Amino acid sequence: MTSTRFQSLSTWLLSLAVLGGFFPGYADAVCSKKKSYDDCLLEGLKGTTSDVAAQAIKRACIEKFPGRTKKILRLSSPSAIERVTGTVSTGYGSLSGNLYNGSPFHITGATLSIRPKVKDLEGKPLDRIFAIELNAPINTTGGFCISIDDAFAKSIGNGFDWSVVDISVIKDE
């Protein structure tokens, strides 16, 4: 019984790896799990005819995406950035990871700099800047996923360094 489950899991994981290798849009599908406040409303309100239900859906979406209804600030000071730590890894046309928020703010997004270990033909770095959405209240971890093109995926194949450039936070009113 256990070996059958293991074989099924192995087959599923192999299928997933094959799909990722042959379909460039696969990373987009994997990374699209993250939704926005607007997507939450559109999805939740489909077929809703009651004002009471619509208000409940709106409250649930505000709770899920708290930055939507409050003022957002971008912070780039070293004292704010040094409190954000985490991991970034690659796979199947994407960069994904987790950022731990040790800052005194609720983080709703960040800008990441990714620097491949290899340089271009002229010896210049191939840095890329990515803006990510994140939901990381104080002292929690938020996950993210970014789709990347094949050329950049190849350039970071031998390793890369990364850093947080700035963070977007909710300002308490």
VOBA-1610 file (N, C-alpha, C; in pm, whole numbers, padded with zeros to 5 digits, always signed):
BEGIN
Met+00083-00120+00000Met+00000+00000+00000Met+00087+00126+00000Thr+00187+00129+00089Thr+00275+00245+00098Thr+00354+00263-00030Ser+00403+00153-00089Ser+00482+00166-00212Ser+00396+00217-00327Thr+00267+00184-00330Thr+00176+00235-00433Thr+00161+00385-00418Arg+00145+00432-00295Arg+00135+00577-00271Arg+00264+00647-00314Phe+00379+00586-00281Phe+00507+00644-00316Phe+00521+00651-00468Gln+00480+00543-00539Gln+00487+00543-00685Gln+00396+00650-00744Ser+00276+00667-00688Ser+00184+00769-00736Ser+00243+00908-00715Leu+00301+00931-00598Leu+00363+01060-00569Leu+00481+01083-00662Ser+00563+00982-00683Ser+00679+00994-00771Ser+00635+01025-00914Thr+00531+00958-00961Thr+00479+00982-01095Thr+00427+01125-01107Trp+00355+01171-01005Trp+00301+01307-01005Trp+00414+01409-01008Leu+00518+01391-00924Leu+00630+01484-00921Leu+00707+01484-01053Leu+00724+01366-01113Leu+00791+01357-01243Leu+00710+01430-01349Ser+00579+01413-01347Ser+00492+01483-01443Ser+00504+01634-01426Leu+00508+01677-01303Leu+00522+01819-01273Leu+00655+01872-01328Ala+00763+01797-01309Ala+00894+01839-01359Ala+00895+01844-01511Val+00834+01744-01575Val+00830+01742-01721Val+00749+01860-01774Leu+00633+01888-01713Leu+00554+02003-01755Leu+00632+02132-01743Gly+00704+02147-01633Gly+00784+02268-01612Gly+00892+02283-01716Gly+00951+02173-01760Gly+01058+02179-01858Gly+01010+02207-01999Phe+00891+02159-02033Phe+00844+02170-02172Phe+00749+02285-02197Phe+00691+02341-02094Phe+00595+02448-02113Phe+00641+02574-02044Pro+00689+02674-02122Pro+00740+02795-02062Pro+00637+02870-01977Gly+00511+02857-02006Gly+00407+02925-01929Gly+00381+02860-01795Tyr+00444+02746-01770Tyr+00423+02675-01645Tyr+00457+02761-01524Ala+00568+02834-01531Ala+00609+02919-01418Ala+00502+03025-01391Asp+00441+03077-01497Asp+00335+03175-01478Asp+00219+03114-01401Ala+00185+02989-01433Ala+00075+02923-01363Ala+00111+02900-01216Val+00233+02860-01190Val+00277+02837-01053Val+00277+02968-00975Cys+00326+03075-01038Cys+00339+03203-00969Cys+00207+03277-00957Ser+00106+03236-01031Ser-00019+03312-01030Ser-00107+03278-00910Lys-00058+03195-00818Lys-00136+03164-00699Lys-00165+03289-00617Lys-00073+03384-00619Lys-00092+03508-00545Lys-00194+03593-00619Lys-00293+03643-00545Lys-00397+03725-00607Lys-00400+03861-00542Ser-00473+03949-00603Ser-00484+04085-00550Ser-00621+04105-00486Tyr-00635+04219-00422Tyr-00763+04259-00363Tyr-00871+04259-00471Asp-00839+04318-00587Asp-00937+04326-00697Asp-00978+04186-00744Asp-00881+04093-00756Asp-00914+03956-00795Asp-01004+03890-00691Cys-00974+03917-00563Cys-01055+03862-00454Cys-01200+03908-00468Leu-01219+04038-00493Leu-01355+04090-00510Leu-01424+04031-00633Leu-01354+04030-00746Leu-01414+03979-00870Leu-01455+03834-00855Glu-01366+03754-00797Glu-01395+03612-00779Glu-01507+03591-00677Gly-01501+03665-00565Gly-01599+03648-00459Gly-01738+03696-00494Leu-01747+03802-00574Leu-01876+03862-00605Leu-01950+03795-00722Lys-01884+03702-00792Lys-01948+03633-00904Lys-02079+03568-00858Gly-02186+03606-00920Gly-02316+03546-00892Gly-02384+03595-00764Thr-02321+03688-00694Thr-02379+03740-00570Thr-02490+03839-00601Thr-02605+03820-00539Thr-02718+03910-00562Thr-02760+03984-00435Ser-02701+03948-00323Ser-02739+04008-00195Ser-02637+04114-00153Asp-02686+04231-00111Asp-02597+04336-00060Asp-02525+04291+00067Val-02592+04215+00150Val-02532+04166+00274Val-02415+04073+00241Ala-02436+03983+00147Ala-02329+03891+00106Ala-02214+03969+00042Ala-02245+04069-00039Ala-02141+04150-00104Ala-02056+04223-00001Gln-02118+04277+00103Gln-02044+04346+00209Gln-01955+04248+00286Ala-02004+04127+00310Ala-01925+04025+00380Ala-01803+03986+00295Ile-01822+03973+00164Ile-01712+03940+00074Ile-01610+04052+00072Lys-01657+04176+00068Lys-01566+04291+00069Lys-01484+04293+00198Arg-01548+04269+00313Arg-01476+04267+00441Arg-01370+04155+00442Ala-01407+04040+00387Ala-01312+03928+00382Ala-01192+03961+00293Cys-01217+04027+00182Cys-01107+04066+00091Cys-01018+04173+00154Ile-01078+04266+00227Ile-01000+04369+00297Ile-00911+04303+00402Glu-00965+04203+00470Glu-00888+04132+00573Glu-00773+04054+00509Lys-00799+03994+00393Lys-00697+03915+00323Lys-00589+04005+00262Phe-00626+04124+00216Phe-00533+04219+00153Phe-00544+04353+00225Pro-00490+04363+00346Pro-00511+04482+00429Pro-00451+04610+00372Gly-00350+04602+00290Gly-00286+04722+00237Gly-00373+04799+00140Arg-00478+04739+00092Arg-00564+04801-00009Arg-00636+04926+00044Thr-00670+04927+00170Thr-00753+05035+00223Thr-00676+05133+00311Lys-00546+05114+00325Lys-00465+05203+00408Lys-00353+05263+00325Lys-00291+05366+00378Lys-00183+05432+00308Lys-00058+05343+00307Ile+00005+05331+00190Ile+00125+05250+00175Ile+00246+05342+00159Leu+00353+05313+00233Leu+00478+05388+00222Leu+00587+05296+00171Arg+00683+05352+00096Arg+00800+05276+00053Arg+00917+05318+00139Leu+00984+05222+00200Leu+01098+05249+00286Leu+01224+05187+00226Ser+01331+05264+00220Ser+01458+05211+00168Ser+01574+05236+00264Ser+01546+05279+00385Ser+01653+05305+00481Ser+01715+05173+00525Pro+01847+05174+00548Pro+01913+05051+00593Pro+01852+04995+00721Ser+01807+05079+00811Ser+01749+05030+00937Ser+01619+04951+00913Ala+01544+04988+00810Ala+01421+04914+00777Ala+01455+04786+00700Ile+01546+04796+00604Ile+01580+04683+00517Ile+01652+04571+00593Glu+01741+04605+00685Glu+01820+04502+00753Glu+01735+04411+00841Arg+01613+04449+00868Arg+01523+04366+00949Arg+01441+04268+00865Val+01463+04271+00733Val+01392+04180+00643Val+01493+04078+00592Thr+01471+03952+00625Thr+01562+03844+00584Thr+01483+03737+00513Gly+01551+03645+00448Gly+01477+03538+00383Gly+01560+03454+00290Thr+01489+03386+00203Thr+01551+03297+00105Thr+01491+03322-00032Val+01572+03300-00135Val+01526+03306-00274Val+01586+03186-00345Ser+01506+03115-00422Ser+01556+03000-00498Ser+01495+03001-00638Thr+01552+02921-00727Thr+01505+02917-00864Thr+01443+02782-00896Gly+01361+02780-01000Gly+01303+02655-01047Gly+01203+02678-01157Tyr+01219+02607-01269Tyr+01123+02608-01379Tyr+01077+02747-01422Gly+01172+02834-01451Gly+01137+02966-01501Gly+01082+03061-01398Ser+01119+03039-01272Ser+01069+03129-01168Ser+01172+03146-01056Leu+01156+03255-00984Leu+01226+03278-00859Leu+01119+03276-00751Ser+01141+03205-00645Ser+01044+03204-00537Ser+01117+03209-00404Gly+01046+03248-00302Gly+01110+03253-00173Gly+01018+03302-00064Asn+01079+03328+00049Asn+01009+03377+00167Asn+01089+03490+00228Leu+01022+03593+00273Leu+01086+03702+00344Leu+01028+03708+00484Tyr+01117+03710+00583Tyr+01075+03726+00722Tyr+01073+03874+00755Asn+00965+03921+00812Asn+00948+04061+00845Asn+00979+04084+00993Gly+01099+04131+01021Gly+01136+04166+01157Gly+01122+04315+01184Ser+01063+04386+01087Ser+01045+04531+01101Ser+00921+04561+01185Pro+00905+04685+01229Pro+00786+04720+01307Pro+00665+04758+01221Phe+00665+04715+01094Phe+00558+04750+01001Phe+00500+04624+00936His+00379+04634+00886His+00318+04528+00805His+00368+04548+00662Ile+00443+04452+00609Ile+00499+04464+00474Ile+00400+04410+00371Thr+00374+04490+00267Thr+00283+04450+00160Thr+00356+04427+00028Gly+00483+04460+00022Gly+00559+04440-00101Gly+00705+04473-00079Ala+00787+04440-00178Ala+00930+04469-00170Ala+00986+04478-00310Thr+01101+04540-00321Thr+01176+04542-00446Thr+01304+04463-00420Leu+01328+04362-00505Leu+01445+04277-00491Leu+01543+04302-00604Ser+01671+04299-00573Ser+01777+04304-00674Ser+01837+04164-00681Ile+01841+04109-00802Ile+01899+03977-00824Ile+02023+03995-00912Arg+02139+03949-00864Arg+02265+03966-00936Arg+02327+03829-00964Pro+02325+03786-01092Pro+02388+03658-01127Pro+02538+03661-01097Lys+02596+03545-01067Lys+02740+03535-01042Lys+02819+03560-01171Val+02758+03529-01288Val+02825+03552-01417Val+02794+03694-01465Lys+02882+03747-01550Lys+02863+03881-01606Lys+02842+03867-01756Asp+02801+03977-01823Asp+02781+03972-01967Asp+02916+03969-02038Leu+02916+03968-02170Leu+03039+03957-02249Leu+03134+04074-02227Glu+03081+04188-02187Glu+03165+04306-02160Glu+03208+04314-02014Gly+03175+04214-01935Gly+03213+04212-01794Gly+03120+04290-01702Lys+03006+04333-01755Lys+02911+04409-01674Lys+02814+04313-01603Pro+02771+04351-01482Pro+02675+04267-01411Pro+02540+04263-01484Leu+02470+04155-01467Leu+02340+04134-01531Leu+02226+04151-01431Asp+02236+04247-01341Asp+02136+04267-01236Asp+01996+04286-01294Arg+01899+04237-01221Arg+01759+04264-01251Arg+01689+04308-01123Ile+01593+04396-01138Ile+01514+04445-01025Ile+01372+04391-01041Phe+01316+04336-00935Phe+01182+04281-00937Phe+01099+04339-00823Ala+00978+04382-00855Ala+00883+04426-00753Ala+00794+04307-00719Ile+00778+04279-00592Ile+00697+04165-00550Ile+00586+04211-00456Glu+00475+04139-00459Glu+00368+04159-00362Glu+00394+04062-00248Leu+00362+04105-00129Leu+00391+04024-00012Leu+00289+04058+00096Asn+00249+03961+00173Asn+00165+03988+00290Asn+00239+03934+00410Ala+00313+04022+00477Ala+00393+03981+00593Ala+00372+04078+00708Pro+00272+04050+00794Pro+00256+04131+00914Pro+00384+04124+00999Ile+00392+04206+01101Ile+00509+04212+01188Ile+00542+04073+01244Asn+00671+04037+01236Asn+00724+03909+01287Asn+00662+03786+01223Thr+00632+03795+01094Thr+00582+03680+01020Thr+00660+03668+00890Thr+00636+03562+00817Thr+00701+03536+00689Thr+00598+03540+00578Gly+00633+03605+00468Gly+00546+03609+00351Gly+00617+03545+00232Gly+00543+03475+00149Gly+00600+03407+00033Gly+00576+03484-00095Phe+00660+03458-00195Phe+00644+03523-00325Phe+00694+03430-00435Cys+00654+03461-00557Cys+00697+03386-00675Cys+00700+03483-00793Ile+00809+03481-00870Ile+00827+03571-00983Ile+00860+03488-01106Ser+00791+03511-01217Ser+00826+03446-01342Ser+00947+03516-01403Ile+01041+03438-01456Ile+01160+03496-01521Ile+01176+03436-01659Asp+01241+03512-01749Asp+01261+03462-01885Asp+01376+03362-01888Asp+01384+03285-01998Asp+01486+03180-02011Asp+01628+03234-02004Ala+01653+03349-02067Ala+01788+03406-02068Ala+01834+03438-01926Phe+01745+03497-01846Phe+01783+03531-01709Phe+01796+03404-01625Ala+01708+03308-01648Ala+01717+03180-01575Ala+01852+03115-01602Lys+01898+03122-01726Lys+02027+03065-01761Lys+02141+03142-01692Ser+02130+03276-01686Ser+02236+03357-01626Ser+02250+03334-01476Ile+02143+03293-01409Ile+02153+03268-01265Ile+02175+03120-01235Gly+02192+03040-01341Gly+02214+02896-01324Gly+02339+02863-01243Asn+02439+02949-01249Asn+02563+02926-01173Asn+02562+02998-01039Gly+02446+03042-00997Gly+02432+03108-00868Gly+02403+03256-00883Phe+02358+03315-00775Phe+02323+03457-00775Phe+02324+03510-00633Asp+02336+03641-00623Asp+02321+03710-00496Asp+02193+03791-00505Trp+02133+03820-00394Trp+02010+03898-00394Trp+02007+03990-00273Ser+01930+04095-00286Ser+01914+04188-00174Ser+01778+04256-00184Val+01732+04304-00072Val+01609+04382-00067Val+01648+04528-00087Val+01589+04593-00188Val+01618+04733-00219Val+01530+04825-00135Asp+01400+04793-00130Asp+01307+04869-00047Asp+01188+04782-00012Ile+01107+04831+00081Ile+00986+04759+00122Ile+00867+04854+00118Ser+00751+04798+00091Ser+00625+04875+00098Ser+00557+04833+00227Val+00516+04931+00306Val+00456+04902+00436Val+00325+04978+00452Ile+00240+04928+00540Ile+00115+04995+00573Ile+00145+05098+00681Lys+00102+05219+00657Lys+00119+05325+00757Lys-00003+05326+00848Asp+00022+05321+00977Asp-00088+05332+01073Asp-00141+05474+01071Glu-00270+05487+01064Glu-00331+05621+01059Glu-00345+05678+01198
//
